[in-house]
Amino acid sequence: MKQLVLVVEDDDMIRDLIDIYLKKEGYDVILAADGETAKEQFLKYSPCLVILDLMLPKISGEEVCQWIRAQERNEVSIIMVTAKTSSDHKISGLKMGADDYVTKPFSPNELMARIEAVLRRGGQFCQKISHEGLVIKPRKGEVLLNGELVPLTKYEFNLLYYFMENPNIVLSREQLIKQIHPDDEADILDRTIDAHIKKLREKIETEPKKPQRIVTVRGMGYQFVP
């Protein structure tokens, strides 16, 4: 399960540099150039880590940090990256909820090491899979769609989790039955899976009759398309 990182930085060169290094280390990355876009991206994708510049257009980094902490206090890590170098600024940043504070100019390798350390400390809280506004949190048993909680049954949740763990793989009805009905799979009919998927599509697809996320592969089964 890859960790998703939101990089909030208005300097194009610095933002692109961080993006390159993160992807090189195997992280999934989303970008924002101002505080307003950062909030939108955060709600849509629910990242595990936010790399946050403080001097941002529209909404300041401090305000974004406080807003994030109000949304998910224990489920996201925040590293502030800023030109503000005084001890008072660092203390203020840590008090408002940052997990670490990096001053510019910085070494990309040092930033990567700090990211790894922060995620190692907080990783137990950040078990998520995200795709285009759809976020599943296995530990909490929650699914969010564009920031809104989606109520799923146990079977729908397990089915979606299995799909999102196996993107682009065609899964047969037999595989799906074995996954979500392991104790009584011999008694479960294919149409039971079809009914679960129909209900799931109604909750997570923009057009359930023309699904884009969970598609039918005729004669083979179903596939989650990221």
Residue pairs with C-beta under 8 A, 6 or more apart in sequence:
1 127
1 128
1 129
1 165
2 26
2 27
2 28
3 27
3 28
3 48
3 49
3 119
3 123
3 126
4 27
4 28
4 29
4 30
4 45
4 46
4 47
4 48
4 49
4 128
4 130
5 22
5 27
5 28
5 29
5 30
5 47
5 48
5 49
5 50
5 51
5 115
6 29
6 30
6 31
6 32
6 38
6 41
6 42
6 45
6 47
6 49
6 50
6 51
7 15
7 18
7 19
7 22
7 29
7 30
7 31
7 32
7 51
8 32
8 33
8 34
8 35
8 37
8 38
8 50
8 51
8 52
8 53
8 56
8 61
8 64
9 15
9 18
9 31
9 32
9 33
9 51
9 53
9 81
10 33
10 34
10 53
10 55
10 56
10 57
11 53
12 33
14 53
14 81
14 104
15 31
15 33
17 108
18 51
18 81
18 108
18 111
19 29
19 31
21 108
21 111
21 112
22 29
22 112
22 115
23 29
25 112
27 115
28 130
30 41
30 45
30 47
31 41
32 38
32 40
32 41
33 57
34 56
34 57
34 58
34 59
35 56
35 57
35 58
35 59
35 60
35 61
35 63
35 64
36 58
36 59
37 58
38 50
38 52
38 56
38 59
38 64
39 59
39 64
39 67
41 47
42 50
42 68
42 71
43 71
43 146
43 147
44 132
44 133
44 146
44 147
45 130
45 133
45 135
46 72
46 76
46 128
46 130
46 135
46 137
46 144
46 147
47 76
47 130
48 76
48 77
48 119
48 122
48 123
48 126
48 128
49 76
49 77
49 78
49 79
49 115
49 118
49 119
49 126
50 64
50 68
50 76
50 77
50 78
50 79
51 79
51 81
51 111
51 115
52 61
52 64
52 65
52 78
52 79
52 80
52 81
52 98
53 61
53 80
53 81
53 82
54 60
54 61
54 62
54 80
54 82
54 84
54 89
54 93
55 61
55 82
55 83
55 84
56 64
61 80
61 82
62 92
62 93
62 96
65 78
65 80
65 93
65 96
65 97
65 98
66 96
66 97
68 76
68 78
68 97
69 78
69 96
69 97
73 97
74 125
75 125
75 126
75 137
76 122
76 126
77 99
77 118
77 119
77 121
77 122
77 126
78 97
78 98
78 99
79 98
79 99
79 100
79 101
79 102
79 111
79 114
79 115
79 118
80 93
80 98
80 100
80 101
80 102
81 102
81 103
81 104
81 106
81 111
82 89
82 93
82 101
82 102
82 103
82 104
83 103
83 104
84 90
84 103
85 103
90 101
93 101
94 101
99 118
99 121
99 122
100 114
100 117
100 118
102 110
102 111
102 114
119 126
125 139
127 137
127 138
127 139
128 135
128 136
128 137
128 138
129 135
129 136
129 138
129 161
129 164
129 165
131 164
131 167
131 213
131 226
132 226
133 145
133 146
133 147
134 143
134 144
134 145
134 164
134 204
134 213
135 143
135 144
135 145
136 142
136 143
136 157
136 160
136 161
136 164
137 143
137 144
138 161
141 157
142 149
143 149
143 150
143 152
143 157
143 160
143 204
144 150
145 203
145 204
150 203
150 204
151 203
152 160
152 200
152 203
153 199
155 180
155 181
155 196
156 196
156 199
156 200
156 203
158 179
158 180
159 176
159 179
159 180
159 193
159 196
159 197
159 200
160 200
160 204
162 171
162 176
162 179
162 180
163 171
163 214
163 222
163 224
164 224
166 224
167 224
167 225
167 226
168 223
168 224
168 225
168 226
169 223
169 224
170 217
170 220
170 221
170 222
170 223
171 221
171 222
171 223
172 220
172 221
173 190
173 193
173 194
173 221
173 222
175 221
176 193
176 221
176 222
177 185
177 188
177 190
177 192
177 193
178 185
180 196
181 188
181 192
197 214
197 222
198 208
200 214
201 208
201 211
201 213
201 214
202 208
204 213
204 214
205 211
205 212
205 213
205 214
206 212
212 225
213 224
213 225
214 222
214 223
214 224
214 225
215 222
215 223
215 225
216 222
217 223
